[in-house]
Amino acid sequence: KEDKPEWIIYENVKGMLSSNRGSDYLEILYSLDELGYDVEWQNINSKWFVPQNRERIYTIGHLRGRGGQKILPIKGA
């Protein structure tokens, strides 16, 4: 059996969503799916939590079949 991390966290700038008309990010999502991860993502601005305006795309994947709670989207932000 292959050892894989139960969780994966991937962070990048929000421009990742439009890179190559979005196909670059879509390829990342497809690849994670093929590796056996269920994935969720959200554009989060740090100003929701700290005095800084910095938007990032957060992608969280959990290994399929191991349970896992939904983390994103963060509500109330």
mmCIF file of the N, C-alpha and C atoms, coordinates in Angstrom:
data_MODEL
# 
_entry.id   MODEL 
# 
loop_
_atom_site.group_PDB 
_atom_site.id 
_atom_site.type_symbol 
_atom_site.label_atom_id 
_atom_site.label_alt_id 
_atom_site.label_comp_id 
_atom_site.label_asym_id 
_atom_site.label_entity_id 
_atom_site.label_seq_id 
_atom_site.pdbx_PDB_ins_code 
_atom_site.Cartn_x 
_atom_site.Cartn_y 
_atom_site.Cartn_z 
_atom_site.occupancy 
_atom_site.B_iso_or_equiv 
_atom_site.pdbx_formal_charge 
_atom_site.auth_seq_id 
_atom_site.auth_comp_id 
_atom_site.auth_asym_id 
_atom_site.auth_atom_id 
_atom_site.pdbx_PDB_model_num 
ATOM 1   N N  . LYS A 1 1  ? 0.848   -1.192 0.000   1.00 0.00 ? 1  LYS A N  1 
ATOM 2   C CA . LYS A 1 1  ? 0.000   0.000  0.000   1.00 0.00 ? 1  LYS A CA 1 
ATOM 3   C C  . LYS A 1 1  ? 0.883   1.241  0.000   1.00 0.00 ? 1  LYS A C  1 
ATOM 4   N N  . GLU A 1 2  ? 0.467   2.197  -0.775  1.00 0.00 ? 2  GLU A N  1 
ATOM 5   C CA . GLU A 1 2  ? 1.223   3.440  -0.902  1.00 0.00 ? 2  GLU A CA 1 
ATOM 6   C C  . GLU A 1 2  ? 0.955   4.359  0.291   1.00 0.00 ? 2  GLU A C  1 
ATOM 7   N N  . ASP A 1 3  ? 2.017   4.951  0.817   1.00 0.00 ? 3  ASP A N  1 
ATOM 8   C CA . ASP A 1 3  ? 1.854   5.915  1.905   1.00 0.00 ? 3  ASP A CA 1 
ATOM 9   C C  . ASP A 1 3  ? 1.597   7.285  1.307   1.00 0.00 ? 3  ASP A C  1 
ATOM 10  N N  . LYS A 1 4  ? 0.479   7.868  1.659   1.00 0.00 ? 4  LYS A N  1 
ATOM 11  C CA . LYS A 1 4  ? 0.127   9.208  1.205   1.00 0.00 ? 4  LYS A CA 1 
ATOM 12  C C  . LYS A 1 4  ? -0.283  10.023 2.421   1.00 0.00 ? 4  LYS A C  1 
ATOM 13  N N  . PRO A 1 5  ? -0.010  11.311 2.401   1.00 0.00 ? 5  PRO A N  1 
ATOM 14  C CA . PRO A 1 5  ? -0.488  12.143 3.515   1.00 0.00 ? 5  PRO A CA 1 
ATOM 15  C C  . PRO A 1 5  ? -2.017  12.184 3.513   1.00 0.00 ? 5  PRO A C  1 
ATOM 16  N N  . GLU A 1 6  ? -2.583  12.214 4.702   1.00 0.00 ? 6  GLU A N  1 
ATOM 17  C CA . GLU A 1 6  ? -4.040  12.253 4.808   1.00 0.00 ? 6  GLU A CA 1 
ATOM 18  C C  . GLU A 1 6  ? -4.592  13.590 4.321   1.00 0.00 ? 6  GLU A C  1 
ATOM 19  N N  . TRP A 1 7  ? -3.847  14.668 4.528   1.00 0.00 ? 7  TRP A N  1 
ATOM 20  C CA . TRP A 1 7  ? -4.272  16.015 4.126   1.00 0.00 ? 7  TRP A CA 1 
ATOM 21  C C  . TRP A 1 7  ? -3.207  16.661 3.253   1.00 0.00 ? 7  TRP A C  1 
ATOM 22  N N  . ILE A 1 8  ? -3.654  17.482 2.311   1.00 0.00 ? 8  ILE A N  1 
ATOM 23  C CA . ILE A 1 8  ? -2.767  18.290 1.479   1.00 0.00 ? 8  ILE A CA 1 
ATOM 24  C C  . ILE A 1 8  ? -3.287  19.720 1.516   1.00 0.00 ? 8  ILE A C  1 
ATOM 25  N N  . ILE A 1 9  ? -2.382  20.667 1.713   1.00 0.00 ? 9  ILE A N  1 
ATOM 26  C CA . ILE A 1 9  ? -2.736  22.084 1.667   1.00 0.00 ? 9  ILE A CA 1 
ATOM 27  C C  . ILE A 1 9  ? -1.875  22.742 0.604   1.00 0.00 ? 9  ILE A C  1 
ATOM 28  N N  . TYR A 1 10 ? -2.531  23.432 -0.326  1.00 0.00 ? 10 TYR A N  1 
ATOM 29  C CA . TYR A 1 10 ? -1.847  24.118 -1.422  1.00 0.00 ? 10 TYR A CA 1 
ATOM 30  C C  . TYR A 1 10 ? -2.316  25.568 -1.434  1.00 0.00 ? 10 TYR A C  1 
ATOM 31  N N  . GLU A 1 11 ? -1.383  26.498 -1.438  1.00 0.00 ? 11 GLU A N  1 
ATOM 32  C CA . GLU A 1 11 ? -1.709  27.928 -1.414  1.00 0.00 ? 11 GLU A CA 1 
ATOM 33  C C  . GLU A 1 11 ? -1.003  28.599 -2.579  1.00 0.00 ? 11 GLU A C  1 
ATOM 34  N N  . ASN A 1 12 ? -1.711  29.524 -3.230  1.00 0.00 ? 12 ASN A N  1 
ATOM 35  C CA . ASN A 1 12 ? -1.119  30.262 -4.339  1.00 0.00 ? 12 ASN A CA 1 
ATOM 36  C C  . ASN A 1 12 ? -1.833  31.604 -4.485  1.00 0.00 ? 12 ASN A C  1 
ATOM 37  N N  . VAL A 1 13 ? -1.284  32.469 -5.323  1.00 0.00 ? 13 VAL A N  1 
ATOM 38  C CA . VAL A 1 13 ? -1.902  33.774 -5.569  1.00 0.00 ? 13 VAL A CA 1 
ATOM 39  C C  . VAL A 1 13 ? -3.205  33.593 -6.321  1.00 0.00 ? 13 VAL A C  1 
ATOM 40  N N  . LYS A 1 14 ? -4.124  34.573 -6.216  1.00 0.00 ? 14 LYS A N  1 
ATOM 41  C CA . LYS A 1 14 ? -5.436  34.429 -6.856  1.00 0.00 ? 14 LYS A CA 1 
ATOM 42  C C  . LYS A 1 14 ? -5.342  34.396 -8.381  1.00 0.00 ? 14 LYS A C  1 
ATOM 43  N N  . GLY A 1 15 ? -4.241  34.886 -8.945  1.00 0.00 ? 15 GLY A N  1 
ATOM 44  C CA . GLY A 1 15 ? -4.044  34.820 -10.389 1.00 0.00 ? 15 GLY A CA 1 
ATOM 45  C C  . GLY A 1 15 ? -3.960  33.396 -10.905 1.00 0.00 ? 15 GLY A C  1 
ATOM 46  N N  . MET A 1 16 ? -3.740  32.453 -10.015 1.00 0.00 ? 16 MET A N  1 
ATOM 47  C CA . MET A 1 16 ? -3.694  31.050 -10.406 1.00 0.00 ? 16 MET A CA 1 
ATOM 48  C C  . MET A 1 16 ? -5.003  30.623 -11.053 1.00 0.00 ? 16 MET A C  1 
ATOM 49  N N  . LEU A 1 17 ? -6.111  31.225 -10.635 1.00 0.00 ? 17 LEU A N  1 
ATOM 50  C CA . LEU A 1 17 ? -7.418  30.873 -11.194 1.00 0.00 ? 17 LEU A CA 1 
ATOM 51  C C  . LEU A 1 17 ? -7.543  31.278 -12.658 1.00 0.00 ? 17 LEU A C  1 
ATOM 52  N N  . SER A 1 18 ? -6.795  32.289 -13.071 1.00 0.00 ? 18 SER A N  1 
ATOM 53  C CA . SER A 1 18 ? -6.899  32.754 -14.458 1.00 0.00 ? 18 SER A CA 1 
ATOM 54  C C  . SER A 1 18 ? -5.685  32.361 -15.305 1.00 0.00 ? 18 SER A C  1 
ATOM 55  N N  . SER A 1 19 ? -4.711  31.707 -14.705 1.00 0.00 ? 19 SER A N  1 
ATOM 56  C CA . SER A 1 19 ? -3.529  31.295 -15.443 1.00 0.00 ? 19 SER A CA 1 
ATOM 57  C C  . SER A 1 19 ? -3.915  30.312 -16.552 1.00 0.00 ? 19 SER A C  1 
ATOM 58  N N  . ASN A 1 20 ? -3.524  30.659 -17.767 1.00 0.00 ? 20 ASN A N  1 
ATOM 59  C CA . ASN A 1 20 ? -3.850  29.825 -18.930 1.00 0.00 ? 20 ASN A CA 1 
ATOM 60  C C  . ASN A 1 20 ? -5.363  29.580 -19.015 1.00 0.00 ? 20 ASN A C  1 
ATOM 61  N N  . ARG A 1 21 ? -6.106  30.679 -18.771 1.00 0.00 ? 21 ARG A N  1 
ATOM 62  C CA . ARG A 1 21 ? -7.589  30.666 -18.786 1.00 0.00 ? 21 ARG A CA 1 
ATOM 63  C C  . ARG A 1 21 ? -8.183  29.684 -17.783 1.00 0.00 ? 21 ARG A C  1 
ATOM 64  N N  . GLY A 1 22 ? -7.482  29.477 -16.695 1.00 0.00 ? 22 GLY A N  1 
ATOM 65  C CA . GLY A 1 22 ? -7.956  28.609 -15.625 1.00 0.00 ? 22 GLY A CA 1 
ATOM 66  C C  . GLY A 1 22 ? -7.556  27.155 -15.769 1.00 0.00 ? 22 GLY A C  1 
ATOM 67  N N  . SER A 1 23 ? -7.011  26.780 -16.917 1.00 0.00 ? 23 SER A N  1 
ATOM 68  C CA . SER A 1 23 ? -6.700  25.362 -17.126 1.00 0.00 ? 23 SER A CA 1 
ATOM 69  C C  . SER A 1 23 ? -5.522  24.885 -16.273 1.00 0.00 ? 23 SER A C  1 
ATOM 70  N N  . ASP A 1 24 ? -4.623  25.778 -15.881 1.00 0.00 ? 24 ASP A N  1 
ATOM 71  C CA . ASP A 1 24 ? -3.508  25.363 -15.017 1.00 0.00 ? 24 ASP A CA 1 
ATOM 72  C C  . ASP A 1 24 ? -4.024  24.895 -13.651 1.00 0.00 ? 24 ASP A C  1 
ATOM 73  N N  . TYR A 1 25 ? -4.940  25.663 -13.077 1.00 0.00 ? 25 TYR A N  1 
ATOM 74  C CA . TYR A 1 25 ? -5.490  25.289 -11.773 1.00 0.00 ? 25 TYR A CA 1 
ATOM 75  C C  . TYR A 1 25 ? -6.372  24.045 -11.905 1.00 0.00 ? 25 TYR A C  1 
ATOM 76  N N  . LEU A 1 26 ? -7.117  23.978 -12.983 1.00 0.00 ? 26 LEU A N  1 
ATOM 77  C CA . LEU A 1 26 ? -7.958  22.809 -13.219 1.00 0.00 ? 26 LEU A CA 1 
ATOM 78  C C  . LEU A 1 26 ? -7.111  21.547 -13.317 1.00 0.00 ? 26 LEU A C  1 
ATOM 79  N N  . GLU A 1 27 ? -5.949  21.645 -13.918 1.00 0.00 ? 27 GLU A N  1 
ATOM 80  C CA . GLU A 1 27 ? -5.045  20.499 -14.012 1.00 0.00 ? 27 GLU A CA 1 
ATOM 81  C C  . GLU A 1 27 ? -4.579  20.050 -12.630 1.00 0.00 ? 27 GLU A C  1 
ATOM 82  N N  . ILE A 1 28 ? -4.336  21.001 -11.747 1.00 0.00 ? 28 ILE A N  1 
ATOM 83  C CA . ILE A 1 28 ? -3.954  20.665 -10.367 1.00 0.00 ? 28 ILE A CA 1 
ATOM 84  C C  . ILE A 1 28 ? -5.093  19.920 -9.678  1.00 0.00 ? 28 ILE A C  1 
ATOM 85  N N  . LEU A 1 29 ? -6.322  20.409 -9.849  1.00 0.00 ? 29 LEU A N  1 
ATOM 86  C CA . LEU A 1 29 ? -7.478  19.755 -9.235  1.00 0.00 ? 29 LEU A CA 1 
ATOM 87  C C  . LEU A 1 29 ? -7.671  18.341 -9.779  1.00 0.00 ? 29 LEU A C  1 
ATOM 88  N N  . TYR A 1 30 ? -7.541  18.175 -11.091 1.00 0.00 ? 30 TYR A N  1 
ATOM 89  C CA . TYR A 1 30 ? -7.658  16.847 -11.696 1.00 0.00 ? 30 TYR A CA 1 
ATOM 90  C C  . TYR A 1 30 ? -6.570  15.906 -11.177 1.00 0.00 ? 30 TYR A C  1 
ATOM 91  N N  . SER A 1 31 ? -5.354  16.412 -11.063 1.00 0.00 ? 31 SER A N  1 
ATOM 92  C CA . SER A 1 31 ? -4.242  15.586 -10.591 1.00 0.00 ? 31 SER A CA 1 
ATOM 93  C C  . SER A 1 31 ? -4.471  15.116 -9.157  1.00 0.00 ? 31 SER A C  1 
ATOM 94  N N  . LEU A 1 32 ? -4.937  16.016 -8.303  1.00 0.00 ? 32 LEU A N  1 
ATOM 95  C CA . LEU A 1 32 ? -5.228  15.632 -6.918  1.00 0.00 ? 32 LEU A CA 1 
ATOM 96  C C  . LEU A 1 32 ? -6.338  14.589 -6.867  1.00 0.00 ? 32 LEU A C  1 
ATOM 97  N N  . ASP A 1 33 ? -7.344  14.736 -7.735  1.00 0.00 ? 33 ASP A N  1 
ATOM 98  C CA . ASP A 1 33 ? -8.423  13.765 -7.810  1.00 0.00 ? 33 ASP A CA 1 
ATOM 99  C C  . ASP A 1 33 ? -7.885  12.393 -8.225  1.00 0.00 ? 33 ASP A C  1 
ATOM 100 N N  . GLU A 1 34 ? -7.027  12.371 -9.220  1.00 0.00 ? 34 GLU A N  1 
ATOM 101 C CA . GLU A 1 34 ? -6.434  11.110 -9.679  1.00 0.00 ? 34 GLU A CA 1 
ATOM 102 C C  . GLU A 1 34 ? -5.571  10.452 -8.602  1.00 0.00 ? 34 GLU A C  1 
ATOM 103 N N  . LEU A 1 35 ? -4.979  11.261 -7.736  1.00 0.00 ? 35 LEU A N  1 
ATOM 104 C CA . LEU A 1 35 ? -4.168  10.729 -6.640  1.00 0.00 ? 35 LEU A CA 1 
ATOM 105 C C  . LEU A 1 35 ? -5.020  10.233 -5.471  1.00 0.00 ? 35 LEU A C  1 
ATOM 106 N N  . GLY A 1 36 ? -6.343  10.455 -5.555  1.00 0.00 ? 36 GLY A N  1 
ATOM 107 C CA . GLY A 1 36 ? -7.242  9.953  -4.527  1.00 0.00 ? 36 GLY A CA 1 
ATOM 108 C C  . GLY A 1 36 ? -7.655  10.952 -3.466  1.00 0.00 ? 36 GLY A C  1 
ATOM 109 N N  . TYR A 1 37 ? -7.575  12.235 -3.798  1.00 0.00 ? 37 TYR A N  1 
ATOM 110 C CA . TYR A 1 37 ? -7.942  13.276 -2.833  1.00 0.00 ? 37 TYR A CA 1 
ATOM 111 C C  . TYR A 1 37 ? -9.248  13.956 -3.224  1.00 0.00 ? 37 TYR A C  1 
ATOM 112 N N  . ASP A 1 38 ? -10.103 14.165 -2.231  1.00 0.00 ? 38 ASP A N  1 
ATOM 113 C CA . ASP A 1 38 ? -11.267 15.032 -2.395  1.00 0.00 ? 38 ASP A CA 1 
ATOM 114 C C  . ASP A 1 38 ? -10.795 16.429 -2.059  1.00 0.00 ? 38 ASP A C  1 
ATOM 115 N N  . VAL A 1 39 ? -11.132 17.393 -2.922  1.00 0.00 ? 39 VAL A N  1 
ATOM 116 C CA . VAL A 1 39 ? -10.539 18.722 -2.834  1.00 0.00 ? 39 VAL A CA 1 
ATOM 117 C C  . VAL A 1 39 ? -11.617 19.792 -2.687  1.00 0.00 ? 39 VAL A C  1 
ATOM 118 N N  . GLU A 1 40 ? -11.298 20.796 -1.891  1.00 0.00 ? 40 GLU A N  1 
ATOM 119 C CA . GLU A 1 40 ? -12.123 21.997 -1.774  1.00 0.00 ? 40 GLU A CA 1 
ATOM 120 C C  . GLU A 1 40 ? -11.193 23.203 -1.794  1.00 0.00 ? 40 GLU A C  1 
ATOM 121 N N  . TRP A 1 41 ? -11.691 24.326 -2.263  1.00 0.00 ? 41 TRP A N  1 
ATOM 122 C CA . TRP A 1 41 ? -10.835 25.508 -2.347  1.00 0.00 ? 41 TRP A CA 1 
ATOM 123 C C  . TRP A 1 41 ? -11.651 26.771 -2.109  1.00 0.00 ? 41 TRP A C  1 
ATOM 124 N N  . GLN A 1 42 ? -10.925 27.852 -1.771  1.00 0.00 ? 42 GLN A N  1 
ATOM 125 C CA . GLN A 1 42 ? -11.564 29.150 -1.531  1.00 0.00 ? 42 GLN A CA 1 
ATOM 126 C C  . GLN A 1 42 ? -10.542 30.256 -1.705  1.00 0.00 ? 42 GLN A C  1 
ATOM 127 N N  . ASN A 1 43 ? -10.998 31.369 -2.246  1.00 0.00 ? 43 ASN A N  1 
ATOM 128 C CA . ASN A 1 43 ? -10.202 32.595 -2.312  1.00 0.00 ? 43 ASN A CA 1 
ATOM 129 C C  . ASN A 1 43 ? -10.363 33.283 -0.955  1.00 0.00 ? 43 ASN A C  1 
ATOM 130 N N  . ILE A 1 44 ? -9.282  33.411 -0.211  1.00 0.00 ? 44 ILE A N  1 
ATOM 131 C CA . ILE A 1 44 ? -9.328  33.989 1.133   1.00 0.00 ? 44 ILE A CA 1 
ATOM 132 C C  . ILE A 1 44 ? -8.446  35.224 1.181   1.00 0.00 ? 44 ILE A C  1 
ATOM 133 N N  . ASN A 1 45 ? -8.985  36.294 1.726   1.00 0.00 ? 45 ASN A N  1 
ATOM 134 C CA . ASN A 1 45 ? -8.219  37.522 1.904   1.00 0.00 ? 45 ASN A CA 1 
ATOM 135 C C  . ASN A 1 45 ? -7.781  37.594 3.355   1.00 0.00 ? 45 ASN A C  1 
ATOM 136 N N  . SER A 1 46 ? -6.499  37.793 3.570   1.00 0.00 ? 46 SER A N  1 
ATOM 137 C CA . SER A 1 46 ? -5.970  37.826 4.931   1.00 0.00 ? 46 SER A CA 1 
ATOM 138 C C  . SER A 1 46 ? -6.576  38.948 5.768   1.00 0.00 ? 46 SER A C  1 
ATOM 139 N N  . LYS A 1 47 ? -7.147  39.975 5.105   1.00 0.00 ? 47 LYS A N  1 
ATOM 140 C CA . LYS A 1 47 ? -7.736  41.075 5.872   1.00 0.00 ? 47 LYS A CA 1 
ATOM 141 C C  . LYS A 1 47 ? -8.941  40.618 6.698   1.00 0.00 ? 47 LYS A C  1 
ATOM 142 N N  . TRP A 1 48 ? -9.445  39.421 6.417   1.00 0.00 ? 48 TRP A N  1 
ATOM 143 C CA . TRP A 1 48 ? -10.518 38.859 7.232   1.00 0.00 ? 48 TRP A CA 1 
ATOM 144 C C  . TRP A 1 48 ? -10.017 38.510 8.626   1.00 0.00 ? 48 TRP A C  1 
ATOM 145 N N  . PHE A 1 49 ? -8.685  38.350 8.768   1.00 0.00 ? 49 PHE A N  1 
ATOM 146 C CA . PHE A 1 49 ? -8.120  37.859 10.019  1.00 0.00 ? 49 PHE A CA 1 
ATOM 147 C C  . PHE A 1 49 ? -7.038  38.757 10.607  1.00 0.00 ? 49 PHE A C  1 
ATOM 148 N N  . VAL A 1 50 ? -6.277  39.443 9.755   1.00 0.00 ? 50 VAL A N  1 
ATOM 149 C CA . VAL A 1 50 ? -5.174  40.296 10.200  1.00 0.00 ? 50 VAL A CA 1 
ATOM 150 C C  . VAL A 1 50 ? -5.217  41.608 9.412   1.00 0.00 ? 50 VAL A C  1 
ATOM 151 N N  . PRO A 1 51 ? -4.550  42.661 9.886   1.00 0.00 ? 51 PRO A N  1 
ATOM 152 C CA . PRO A 1 51 ? -4.576  43.942 9.169   1.00 0.00 ? 51 PRO A CA 1 
ATOM 153 C C  . PRO A 1 51 ? -3.656  43.934 7.942   1.00 0.00 ? 51 PRO A C  1 
ATOM 154 N N  . GLN A 1 52 ? -4.015  43.125 6.958   1.00 0.00 ? 52 GLN A N  1 
ATOM 155 C CA . GLN A 1 52 ? -3.218  43.007 5.744   1.00 0.00 ? 52 GLN A CA 1 
ATOM 156 C C  . GLN A 1 52 ? -4.164  42.595 4.614   1.00 0.00 ? 52 GLN A C  1 
ATOM 157 N N  . ASN A 1 53 ? -4.044  43.237 3.455   1.00 0.00 ? 53 ASN A N  1 
ATOM 158 C CA . ASN A 1 53 ? -4.896  42.929 2.314   1.00 0.00 ? 53 ASN A CA 1 
ATOM 159 C C  . ASN A 1 53 ? -4.112  42.043 1.345   1.00 0.00 ? 53 ASN A C  1 
ATOM 160 N N  . ARG A 1 54 ? -4.348  40.736 1.418   1.00 0.00 ? 54 ARG A N  1 
ATOM 161 C CA . ARG A 1 54 ? -3.575  39.789 0.619   1.00 0.00 ? 54 ARG A CA 1 
ATOM 162 C C  . ARG A 1 54 ? -4.452  38.593 0.257   1.00 0.00 ? 54 ARG A C  1 
ATOM 163 N N  . GLU A 1 55 ? -4.871  38.533 -0.997  1.00 0.00 ? 55 GLU A N  1 
ATOM 164 C CA . GLU A 1 55 ? -5.739  37.447 -1.443  1.00 0.00 ? 55 GLU A CA 1 
ATOM 165 C C  . GLU A 1 55 ? -4.921  36.247 -1.903  1.00 0.00 ? 55 GLU A C  1 
ATOM 166 N N  . ARG A 1 56 ? -5.361  35.078 -1.479  1.00 0.00 ? 56 ARG A N  1 
ATOM 167 C CA . ARG A 1 56 ? -4.704  33.832 -1.853  1.00 0.00 ? 56 ARG A CA 1 
ATOM 168 C C  . ARG A 1 56 ? -5.768  32.761 -2.095  1.00 0.00 ? 56 ARG A C  1 
ATOM 169 N N  . ILE A 1 57 ? -5.427  31.814 -2.956  1.00 0.00 ? 57 ILE A N  1 
ATOM 170 C CA . ILE A 1 57 ? -6.275  30.660 -3.176  1.00 0.00 ? 57 ILE A CA 1 
ATOM 171 C C  . ILE A 1 57 ? -5.762  29.545 -2.271  1.00 0.00 ? 57 ILE A C  1 
ATOM 172 N N  . TYR A 1 58 ? -6.624  29.047 -1.415  1.00 0.00 ? 58 TYR A N  1 
ATOM 173 C CA . TYR A 1 58 ? -6.283  27.930 -0.547  1.00 0.00 ? 58 TYR A CA 1 
ATOM 174 C C  . TYR A 1 58 ? -7.025  26.697 -1.033  1.00 0.00 ? 58 TYR A C  1 
ATOM 175 N N  . THR A 1 59 ? -6.278  25.643 -1.256  1.00 0.00 ? 59 THR A N  1 
ATOM 176 C CA . THR A 1 59 ? -6.823  24.374 -1.711  1.00 0.00 ? 59 THR A CA 1 
ATOM 177 C C  . THR A 1 59 ? -6.489  23.332 -0.656  1.00 0.00 ? 59 THR A C  1 
ATOM 178 N N  . ILE A 1 60 ? -7.503  22.634 -0.195  1.00 0.00 ? 60 ILE A N  1 
ATOM 179 C CA . ILE A 1 60 ? -7.311  21.613 0.828   1.00 0.00 ? 60 ILE A CA 1 
ATOM 180 C C  . ILE A 1 60 ? -7.869  20.300 0.293   1.00 0.00 ? 60 ILE A C  1 
ATOM 181 N N  . GLY A 1 61 ? -7.055  19.262 0.380   1.00 0.00 ? 61 GLY A N  1 
ATOM 182 C CA . GLY A 1 61 ? -7.505  17.949 -0.053  1.00 0.00 ? 61 GLY A CA 1 
ATOM 183 C C  . GLY A 1 61 ? -7.350  16.954 1.068   1.00 0.00 ? 61 GLY A C  1 
ATOM 184 N N  . HIS A 1 62 ? -8.320  16.050 1.168   1.00 0.00 ? 62 HIS A N  1 
ATOM 185 C CA . HIS A 1 62 ? -8.174  14.960 2.137   1.00 0.00 ? 62 HIS A CA 1 
ATOM 186 C C  . HIS A 1 62 ? -8.304  13.645 1.395   1.00 0.00 ? 62 HIS A C  1 
ATOM 187 N N  . LEU A 1 63 ? -7.541  12.680 1.842   1.00 0.00 ? 63 LEU A N  1 
ATOM 188 C CA . LEU A 1 63 ? -7.473  11.384 1.201   1.00 0.00 ? 63 LEU A CA 1 
ATOM 189 C C  . LEU A 1 63 ? -8.850  10.730 1.216   1.00 0.00 ? 63 LEU A C  1 
ATOM 190 N N  . ARG A 1 64 ? -9.327  10.375 0.055   1.00 0.00 ? 64 ARG A N  1 
ATOM 191 C CA . ARG A 1 64 ? -10.637 9.758  -0.110  1.00 0.00 ? 64 ARG A CA 1 
ATOM 192 C C  . ARG A 1 64 ? -10.698 8.446  0.674   1.00 0.00 ? 64 ARG A C  1 
ATOM 193 N N  . GLY A 1 65 ? -11.826 8.243  1.340   1.00 0.00 ? 65 GLY A N  1 
ATOM 194 C CA . GLY A 1 65 ? -12.014 7.011  2.089   1.00 0.00 ? 65 GLY A CA 1 
ATOM 195 C C  . GLY A 1 65 ? -11.523 7.063  3.522   1.00 0.00 ? 65 GLY A C  1 
ATOM 196 N N  . ARG A 1 66 ? -10.937 8.158  3.911   1.00 0.00 ? 66 ARG A N  1 
ATOM 197 C CA . ARG A 1 66 ? -10.445 8.285  5.291   1.00 0.00 ? 66 ARG A CA 1 
ATOM 198 C C  . ARG A 1 66 ? -11.315 9.248  6.094   1.00 0.00 ? 66 ARG A C  1 
ATOM 199 N N  . GLY A 1 67 ? -12.499 9.512  5.615   1.00 0.00 ? 67 GLY A N  1 
ATOM 200 C CA . GLY A 1 67 ? -13.348 10.480 6.302   1.00 0.00 ? 67 GLY A CA 1 
ATOM 201 C C  . GLY A 1 67 ? -12.872 11.875 5.977   1.00 0.00 ? 67 GLY A C  1 
ATOM 202 N N  . GLY A 1 68 ? -13.045 12.752 6.849   1.00 0.00 ? 68 GLY A N  1 
ATOM 203 C CA . GLY A 1 68 ? -12.603 14.125 6.627   1.00 0.00 ? 68 GLY A CA 1 
ATOM 204 C C  . GLY A 1 68 ? -13.781 15.064 6.635   1.00 0.00 ? 68 GLY A C  1 
ATOM 205 N N  . GLN A 1 69 ? -13.647 16.112 7.398   1.00 0.00 ? 69 GLN A N  1 
ATOM 206 C CA . GLN A 1 69 ? -14.697 17.111 7.469   1.00 0.00 ? 69 GLN A CA 1 
ATOM 207 C C  . GLN A 1 69 ? -14.433 18.196 6.449   1.00 0.00 ? 69 GLN A C  1 
ATOM 208 N N  . LYS A 1 70 ? -15.518 18.825 5.994   1.00 0.00 ? 70 LYS A N  1 
ATOM 209 C CA . LYS A 1 70 ? -15.351 19.983 5.132   1.00 0.00 ? 70 LYS A CA 1 
ATOM 210 C C  . LYS A 1 70 ? -14.740 21.110 5.945   1.00 0.00 ? 70 LYS A C  1 
ATOM 211 N N  . ILE A 1 71 ? -13.785 21.762 5.354   1.00 0.00 ? 71 ILE A N  1 
ATOM 212 C CA . ILE A 1 71 ? -13.116 22.889 6.000   1.00 0.00 ? 71 ILE A CA 1 
ATOM 213 C C  . ILE A 1 71 ? -13.509 24.177 5.303   1.00 0.00 ? 71 ILE A C  1 
ATOM 214 N N  . LEU A 1 72 ? -13.565 24.130 3.991   1.00 0.00 ? 72 LEU A N  1 
ATOM 215 C CA . LEU A 1 72 ? -13.912 25.303 3.190   1.00 0.00 ? 72 LEU A CA 1 
ATOM 216 C C  . LEU A 1 72 ? -15.301 25.128 2.601   1.00 0.00 ? 72 LEU A C  1 
ATOM 217 N N  . PRO A 1 73 ? -16.025 26.184 2.408   1.00 0.00 ? 73 PRO A N  1 
ATOM 218 C CA . PRO A 1 73 ? -15.630 27.569 2.588   1.00 0.00 ? 73 PRO A CA 1 
ATOM 219 C C  . PRO A 1 73 ? -15.721 28.005 4.049   1.00 0.00 ? 73 PRO A C  1 
ATOM 220 N N  . ILE A 1 74 ? -14.881 28.958 4.383   1.00 0.00 ? 74 ILE A N  1 
ATOM 221 C CA . ILE A 1 74 ? -14.942 29.602 5.684   1.00 0.00 ? 74 ILE A CA 1 
ATOM 222 C C  . ILE A 1 74 ? -16.100 30.575 5.620   1.00 0.00 ? 74 ILE A C  1 
ATOM 223 N N  . LYS A 1 75 ? -17.036 30.407 6.503   1.00 0.00 ? 75 LYS A N  1 
ATOM 224 C CA . LYS A 1 75 ? -18.240 31.248 6.484   1.00 0.00 ? 75 LYS A CA 1 
ATOM 225 C C  . LYS A 1 75 ? -18.094 32.435 7.435   1.00 0.00 ? 75 LYS A C  1 
ATOM 226 N N  . GLY A 1 76 ? -18.793 33.493 7.134   1.00 0.00 ? 76 GLY A N  1 
ATOM 227 C CA . GLY A 1 76 ? -18.807 34.658 7.981   1.00 0.00 ? 76 GLY A CA 1 
ATOM 228 C C  . GLY A 1 76 ? -17.628 35.587 7.786   1.00 0.00 ? 76 GLY A C  1 
ATOM 229 N N  . ALA A 1 77 ? -16.811 35.302 6.796   1.00 0.00 ? 77 ALA A N  1 
ATOM 230 C CA . ALA A 1 77 ? -15.658 36.152 6.540   1.00 0.00 ? 77 ALA A CA 1 
ATOM 231 C C  . ALA A 1 77 ? -15.999 37.202 5.502   1.00 0.00 ? 77 ALA A C  1 
# 
